[in-house]
C-alpha cells in the first residue's frame, strides 16, 4: 500500500473511532469529512459501513477469533459456544455500531461479507463444527444459521437497557441451538 493510501486509511480509522464513540450513529459521509478524505477514498478502503466498524474494533474481533481454540480446549463444545456467543453479545453491547454491523451480517451474501466478517465467521464455524461433531447441535447447522438466530438479540440490545428480555431471548436461542445439552441430537432425514 502506498504511503498516502496508508495515511488515508489510518485517518479514516481514527475519525471512525472518534465518531463511533460519540452519541448518535455517524454517517460514512461525516466520517470521511472528519478524516479529510472524499467518500470514494473511504469506500475504496471500506466498501461497507460494517467493514469499517469491524476494522475499528479489530482487537475485539481478533480476540473473539483467537478465543475459540482456548474455549474448545477448556470447555465442552456447547459451553464453549455459549461462552463465545455471550462474549460476542457483550462486545456488541459496549461498542457502538458493532451490534448493527453484526445484525447487517445476516442480510449480506457470503460474497458481500468478504474479509470484514471472515475471522468471526471462521471462529463461529469452528464452534458449530465442534458441536456438530459432539452431537450437541443439529447436523447441518451453519455459522449463518447462528447469526440469523442472534438477529433479534441485536435488536433487543439496541432498544433496551433492561437485560432480562435479552437474557430470556439468549436462553431461547441456546435451547434452539443445543436443545439437549450433552445429549446427542439424532440426524433428521
C-alpha positions in Angstrom: 0.0 0.0 0.0 1.3 3.4 -0.9 2.2 5.8 1.9 -0.6 8.2 1.0 -3.2 5.4 0.9 -1.9 4.0 4.2 -2.2 7.6 5.7 -5.8 7.9 4.4 -6.7 4.6 5.9 -5.3 5.5 9.3 -7.1 8.9 9.2 -10.4 7.1 8.3 -10.0 4.7 11.2 -9.1 7.4 13.7 -12.1 9.5 12.6 -14.4 6.5 12.7 -13.2 5.5 16.2 -13.8 9.1 17.4 -17.2 9.4 15.9 -18.4 6.0 16.9 -17.6 6.8 20.5 -19.8 9.9 20.4 -23.6 9.8 20.7 -25.6 9.0 17.6 -24.8 7.0 14.6 -22.3 8.7 12.4 -22.7 8.6 8.6 -20.0 7.5 6.4 -20.0 11.0 4.9 -19.3 12.5 8.3 -16.5 10.0 8.9 -15.0 10.9 5.5 -15.3 14.6 6.2 -13.7 14.2 9.7 -10.8 12.2 8.1 -10.3 14.8 5.4 -10.9 12.4 2.6 -13.5 12.0 -0.1 -16.3 9.4 0.1 -14.7 7.5 -2.8 -11.5 7.1 -0.8 -13.4 5.9 2.2 -15.3 3.3 0.1 -12.0 2.1 -1.6 -10.7 1.2 1.9 -14.0 0.1 3.5 -16.7 -0.9 1.0 -19.4 -1.1 3.7 -20.1 0.6 7.0 -19.8 -2.8 8.6 -16.4 -3.4 7.2 -15.3 0.0 8.7 -16.9 -0.8 12.1 -15.4 -4.2 12.3 -11.9 -2.8 11.4 -12.3 -0.1 14.1 -13.0 -2.9 16.6 -10.2 -5.1 15.2 -8.7 -6.0 18.5 -12.0 -7.3 19.8 -12.7 -9.2 16.6 -9.2 -10.7 16.8 -9.8 -11.6 20.5 -13.0 -13.4 19.6 -11.4 -15.3 16.8 -8.4 -16.4 18.9 -10.6 -17.4 21.9 -12.2 -20.3 20.0 -9.3 -22.8 20.4 -8.9 -21.8 24.1 -12.6 -22.3 24.8 -12.8 -25.6 23.0 -9.7 -26.9 25.0 -11.3 -25.8 28.3 -15.0 -26.5 27.9 -17.4 -28.9 26.3 -18.4 -27.7 22.8 -21.9 -26.4 23.8 -20.5 -24.5 26.7 -17.7 -23.1 24.5 -20.3 -21.9 22.0 -22.4 -20.3 24.8 -19.3 -18.5 26.3 -18.2 -17.3 22.9 -21.7 -16.0 21.9 -22.0 -14.3 25.3 -18.7 -12.6 24.7 -19.8 -11.5 21.2 -23.0 -10.1 22.5 -21.3 -8.2 25.3 -18.9 -6.7 22.8 -22.0 -5.6 20.8 -23.5 -4.0 24.0 -20.4 -2.0 24.8 -19.2 -0.9 21.3 -21.3 1.5 19.3 -22.0 0.3 15.8 -20.8 -3.3 16.4 -24.2 -4.7 17.1 -25.5 -3.0 13.9 -22.6 -4.5 11.9 -23.3 -8.0 13.2 -27.0 -7.5 12.5 -26.2 -6.5 9.0 -24.2 -9.7 8.5 -27.4 -11.7 8.3 -28.6 -9.7 5.3 -25.4 -9.9 3.3 -24.4 -12.7 1.0 -21.2 -14.6 1.7 -19.5 -12.7 -1.1 -20.6 -9.3 0.3 -19.3 -10.1 3.8 -15.8 -10.7 2.5 -12.8 -10.0 4.8 -14.8 -7.9 7.2 -16.7 -10.9 8.7 -14.2 -13.6 7.8 -12.5 -14.0 11.2 -15.8 -14.0 13.1 -17.5 -16.4 10.7 -14.5 -18.8 10.7 -14.4 -18.8 14.6 -18.2 -19.4 14.8 -17.9 -22.1 12.1 -15.3 -23.9 14.2 -17.6 -23.8 17.2 -20.5 -25.0 15.2 -18.4 -27.8 13.8 -17.2 -28.9 17.2 -20.8 -29.0 18.4 -21.9 -31.0 15.4 -19.1 -33.5 15.9 -20.2 -33.8 19.6 -23.8 -34.3 18.6 -24.9 -31.2 20.6 -26.2 -29.2 17.7 -28.4 -30.2 14.8 -26.4 -31.6 11.8 -26.1 -29.1 9.0 -26.2 -26.0 11.3 -24.0 -23.3 9.9 -22.5 -20.1 11.3 -25.0 -18.2 9.2 -27.9 -20.0 11.0 -26.5 -18.9 14.3 -26.1 -15.3 13.2 -29.7 -15.4 12.0 -30.8 -16.7 15.4 -28.9 -13.8 17.0 -30.6 -11.2 14.9 -33.4 -10.5 17.4 -30.8 -10.2 20.2 -29.0 -7.4 18.4 -32.4 -5.6 18.1 -33.3 -6.0 21.8 -29.9 -4.6 22.7 -30.4 -1.5 20.6 -33.8 -0.7 22.2 -33.5 -1.7 25.8 -31.2 -1.2 28.8 -33.2 -3.9 30.6 -31.2 -7.1 30.2 -34.0 -9.5 31.3 -35.7 -9.8 27.8 -32.2 -10.1 26.3 -31.3 -12.9 28.7 -34.6 -14.7 28.1 -34.1 -14.5 24.4 -30.5 -15.7 24.6 -31.6 -18.7 26.6 -34.2 -19.5 24.0 -31.5 -19.2 21.2 -29.2 -21.5 23.1 -32.1 -24.1 23.7 -32.8 -23.9 20.0 -29.1 -24.4 19.0 -28.2 -27.0 21.6 -31.6 -28.4 22.8 -30.4 -31.4 24.7 -27.0 -30.1 26.0 -24.8 -33.1 26.3 -27.3 -35.5 24.6 -26.6 -36.3 21.0 -29.1 -34.9 18.6 -30.4 -37.5 16.1 -29.9 -36.7 12.4 -33.2 -35.8 10.7 -33.7 -37.4 7.4 
